[in-house]
Structure formats: C-alpha cells, structure tokens
Amino acid sequence: MTATNEDTSRTATGQIAGVRFYEVGKLYHFGCEHLPDLMVGDYVIVETARGRQMGQVMSIMPLDADGKERDYKPILRKATPTDTMSQKLWQAREVEALINCREKAAELGGFKDAKFIAAQYNFDGTLLTFLFTAEDKLNTNKLRSVLQRSYKAKVELRQVGPRDVAKLIGGMGACGIPRCCSTHLTDFSPISIKMAKAQGISLNPSEITGMCGRLRCCLIYEYEQYVEARKQLPKRNKRVGTPHGEGRVIDVHPLRDAVSVIVEDTRYLVEREELIPIEEWEALKAKAETPCSKSDDEPCECGARGGNKAAAETEEDSSTSEPAQAENDEAQPEDKPGSRRRSDSRRRGRRNPRRGRPRRNKKDQAE
C-alpha cells in the first residue's frame, strides 16, 4: 500500500490519524497524540476487534470541532521493517491456505453452493481469515474445527456479499476500464432501480447490472445532477409555448437543459429559457378572473377582479359626482365678503319685523 495523500511531509499536529488496512479500504480513526513524529504514509500497529493489524496512515486531523469527546483507540506503535517483512512472508502463504481450505470443504461436503474467495493473514501470522460467498447462510463450525488443526493461527470463516467478491477479484467492468469497486470505492452506497429510471437508462438487465450481478455502482454518480436538472424542465406530454408555436413535450434532456417538442408534426429541440409553460399560465389567468372570496368589509390584496370591483364602482361614482357638484357650484354666484352676514340678518328681520323698534302705547295708536 502507498499513501495517496500528496502532503506526505505533514507531521501529527492533531490527535487523530486515519488508518486503512487494505489498498482500497475504509479509513478507521485512532488516537495519535502520543506520537508527535507520526507522518502521513507511515505504517503503524493498532489493536482492532480482529486482533492486532498493521495499517498505513492516510490522513492526520485535529479533534472534532464540536468538542464532543469520543473514545478513539490509540495507535500502539510504529511498524518496524521487521513487521513489514513479516507481513510480506505471510501474504505469500495465503494462496496455499486457500487451496487447502477448498480441499477440506470438498471432503466434508455441504459447501457445494459456497465459493471460497480469499485467505488473509494478519501481519504476524496469528490470525487467518477465509472469505467465502454463498446465497444462504452456512454453518461453518465443522470446517473451522478441521482447519484449526492444520494451522497454529486462529482461523475464522467470514461470509461476504457479491460486491465484496467483485472488489477482491478485480478485473474489467462493462465500460472497458477496471472496476470502480477495486480501484477507488471504499464503501458501497445503496443503489435502486429508481436511479436508472431518473437517468433514462434502459431497464435491460444487461445494461444496468454489473459483473457482480447487482446494480452498477456508477448509477449513483450522476443521479443527483439528473434530479436537480429535471426540476427545472417540464415533464413529458406537457403543453408548452416555443418560438415555433405551441407544442407538446415528447422527450427531456436534463444534462442539456432542453426538451424535445413536437409542433405540428415537426420536432424541435428547445432550450429551457425559450419555453413558456402554457398550463401554468392558464391556471394563473383563471385564478385572476375568479372573484375574491373575501367579504366587502375586509381589505383585499389578491388582485382578483371581484376584490377590485367595488373599489372601481366607488371610484366611478366619485368621478361622476365631482362634475355635478362643480356645476352646482358654478350656477350659484359667489358672495362677496360679508354678504352671508347680511342675508342672515335679512332672514332674521323677516321672522321678527318689529324687533328693534320702540313700542307704541294705545294712546299713540288712537291718535
């Protein structure tokens, strides 16, 4: 294994180191605070659930920014040249151990449907793991007991899935290049048939199935891009307006940001910026023509005709009443200052003509 990180001279300024045990495998994190001279690319010895393993440091990072305390197992020590040589010697014996396992399984019987893929030693030869695949779960206790008599190391039999088998075997994919799982994929993502439908890929099993017999891992690579692109484009059989006239969508091209539209038996490729969604436009028009559902007492800001009808009528009445009032004002002559006061006094004088005059007695009246 070789380090793929370009910064191979970086020292362990943090406290967490990412370690992997196989060339294309997952990263496991261990504490490295006690090893200040640890560098990316160094081989270390760590304690795992399967015993002591030798791995390679792929990254060095500080503790989590959130400050949460996590229990990281510490790195035991750096690997020595003796550990590296020991691992290579034990790896040379893995093929022989695999052949012996297949022979023992054939002698015992009951493993007709099982396929033994690989045998793996740890760096010091204290653990030997046989990997096999099968459709159903198998009882391997008897076979493990037989193999344990032949080896001093602790023997384990582990059943793996078809994707792990393809990753171990390697080879070429249907696209003509080495398989993704054996070159750069460190983990398998869940794949569904929905991803193939979203990308417009034919559902023919030979086109969507990988060499492992499962859906191809590459179906997830462009799935998110297709989903985001389809949100901005109309679906099939939608009526749209185009520079060539009104037409119907017959095909969608998400990555080109365009659709194929048929207009009067002629097919056109139209970009998204040139499309007019007719159905949405008609729906908005119908909503605008619908009367407002609010009562007359409540304010309306929806823009419907019903809500503005009363306001329009009110404006019309006010506009017609203003000229009439103006005409009446023009018909009456304007009074000069003080004229209203005189008219009021005249009206008061007519109501009481004797007001303000001296009274005459009966004698004066007789004369």
Secondary structure as the mmCIF struct_conf table of DSSP 4:
data_model
#
loop_
_struct_conf.conf_type_id
_struct_conf.id
_struct_conf.beg_label_comp_id
_struct_conf.beg_label_asym_id
_struct_conf.beg_label_seq_id
_struct_conf.end_label_comp_id
_struct_conf.end_label_asym_id
_struct_conf.end_label_seq_id
BEND BEND1 GLU A 6 GLU A 6
TURN_TY1_P TURN_TY1_P1 THR A 8 SER A 9
STRN STRN1 THR A 11 THR A 11
BEND BEND2 GLY A 14 GLN A 15
STRN STRN2 ILE A 16 ARG A 20
BEND BEND3 PHE A 21 TYR A 22
TURN_TY1_P TURN_TY1_P2 GLU A 23 VAL A 24
STRN STRN3 TYR A 28 GLY A 31
TURN_TY1_P TURN_TY1_P3 GLU A 33 HIS A 34
TURN_TY1_P TURN_TY1_P4 PRO A 36 ASP A 37
STRN STRN4 MET A 39 MET A 39
TURN_TY1_P TURN_TY1_P5 VAL A 40 GLY A 41
STRN STRN5 TYR A 43 THR A 48
TURN_TY1_P TURN_TY1_P6 ALA A 49 ARG A 50
STRN STRN6 GLY A 51 MET A 61
BEND BEND4 LEU A 63 LEU A 63
TURN_TY1_P TURN_TY1_P7 ALA A 65 ASP A 66
HELX_LH_PP_P HELX_LH_PP_P1 TYR A 72 LYS A 73
STRN STRN7 PRO A 74 PRO A 74
HELX_LH_PP_P HELX_LH_PP_P2 ILE A 75 ILE A 75
STRN STRN8 ARG A 77 LYS A 78
HELX_LH_PP_P HELX_LH_PP_P3 ALA A 79 THR A 80
HELX_RH_AL_P HELX_RH_AL_P1 PRO A 81 GLN A 91
TURN_TY1_P TURN_TY1_P8 ALA A 92 ARG A 93
HELX_RH_AL_P HELX_RH_AL_P2 GLU A 94 LEU A 108
BEND BEND5 GLY A 110 GLY A 110
BEND BEND6 LYS A 112 ASP A 113
STRN STRN9 LYS A 115 TYR A 121
TURN_TY1_P TURN_TY1_P9 PHE A 123 ASP A 124
BEND BEND7 GLY A 125 THR A 126
STRN STRN10 LEU A 127 THR A 133
BEND BEND8 GLU A 135 ASP A 136
HELX_RH_AL_P HELX_RH_AL_P3 ASN A 141 SER A 150
BEND BEND9 LYS A 152 ALA A 153
STRN STRN11 LYS A 154 GLN A 159
HELX_RH_AL_P HELX_RH_AL_P4 PRO A 162 ILE A 169
STRN STRN12 MET A 172 MET A 172
TURN_TY1_P TURN_TY1_P10 ALA A 174 CYS A 175
BEND BEND10 GLY A 176 ILE A 177
STRN STRN13 PRO A 178 PRO A 178
BEND BEND11 CYS A 180 CYS A 180
TURN_TY1_P TURN_TY1_P11 CYS A 181 HIS A 184
BEND BEND12 ASP A 187 ASP A 187
HELX_LH_PP_P HELX_LH_PP_P4 PHE A 188 PRO A 190
HELX_RH_AL_P HELX_RH_AL_P5 ILE A 193 ALA A 198
TURN_TY1_P TURN_TY1_P12 GLN A 199 GLY A 200
HELX_RH_AL_P HELX_RH_AL_P6 PRO A 205 ILE A 208
STRN STRN14 THR A 209 THR A 209
TURN_TY1_P TURN_TY1_P13 MET A 211 CYS A 212
BEND BEND13 GLY A 213 ARG A 214
STRN STRN15 LEU A 215 LEU A 215
HELX_RH_3T_P HELX_RH_3T_P1 CYS A 217 ILE A 220
TURN_TY1_P TURN_TY1_P14 TYR A 221 GLU A 222
HELX_RH_AL_P HELX_RH_AL_P7 TYR A 223 LYS A 231
TURN_TY1_P TURN_TY1_P15 GLN A 232 GLN A 232
BEND BEND14 LEU A 233 LEU A 233
TURN_TY1_P TURN_TY1_P16 ARG A 236 ASN A 237
STRN STRN16 ARG A 239 THR A 242
TURN_TY1_P TURN_TY1_P17 PRO A 243 HIS A 244
STRN STRN17 GLY A 245 HIS A 253
TURN_TY1_P TURN_TY1_P18 PRO A 254 ASP A 257
STRN STRN18 ALA A 258 VAL A 263
TURN_TY1_P TURN_TY1_P19 GLU A 264 ASP A 265
STRN STRN19 THR A 266 GLU A 271
HELX_RH_3T_P HELX_RH_3T_P2 ARG A 272 GLU A 274
STRN STRN20 ILE A 276 PRO A 277
HELX_RH_AL_P HELX_RH_AL_P8 ILE A 278 GLU A 289
BEND BEND15 THR A 290 THR A 290
HELX_LH_PP_P HELX_LH_PP_P5 PRO A 291 CYS A 292
BEND BEND16 LYS A 294 LYS A 294
TURN_TY1_P TURN_TY1_P20 ASP A 296 ASP A 297
BEND BEND17 GLU A 298 GLU A 298
BEND BEND18 CYS A 302 CYS A 302
HELX_RH_AL_P HELX_RH_AL_P9 ARG A 305 ALA A 331
BEND BEND19 GLN A 332 GLN A 332
HELX_LH_PP_P HELX_LH_PP_P6 PRO A 333 LYS A 336
TURN_TY1_P TURN_TY1_P21 PRO A 337 GLY A 338
HELX_RH_AL_P HELX_RH_AL_P10 SER A 339 ARG A 351
TURN_TY1_P TURN_TY1_P22 PRO A 353 GLY A 356
BEND BEND20 ARG A 357 ARG A 357
HELX_LH_PP_P HELX_LH_PP_P7 PRO A 358 ARG A 359
HELX_RH_AL_P HELX_RH_AL_P11 LYS A 362 ALA A 366
#
